[in-house]
Amino acid sequence: MNVMKKTIHLVFTFICCIACFGVSAQNLVKVTGVVYDKDVRDPLPGVSVSAVNTKNVTVTNVNGEFSINVEPNSALLFSYV
């Protein structure tokens, strides 16, 4: 393969990757919220929030707030130790 064909092939591959990323990113929704202690009603920092069956995870901040991008109709799992 000559240099010009390699360059065209790399550019085409890069464009395809960007296009695929853009399509998958369009299906995500941003979910935000605050996690509170059930009894005391204080915000809980350090709670792990994840979308079920994905590797998408975030942690609540010192005010118990979180934000996570998930696919529509995803279930969230909250974990606190």
Long-range contacts (C-beta under 8 A, 24 or more apart in sequence): 27-71, 27-72, 28-69, 28-70, 28-71, 29-69, 29-70, 29-71, 29-72, 30-67, 30-68, 30-69, 31-67, 31-68, 31-69, 31-70, 31-76, 32-65, 32-66, 32-67, 32-68, 33-65, 33-66, 34-60, 34-63, 34-64, 34-65, 34-66, 35-60, 35-64, 35-66, 35-78, 35-80, 36-64, 44-80, 46-80, 47-78, 47-79, 47-80, 48-77, 48-78, 48-79, 48-80, 49-76, 49-77, 49-78, 50-76, 50-77, 50-79, 51-75, 51-76, 51-77, 52-76, 52-77
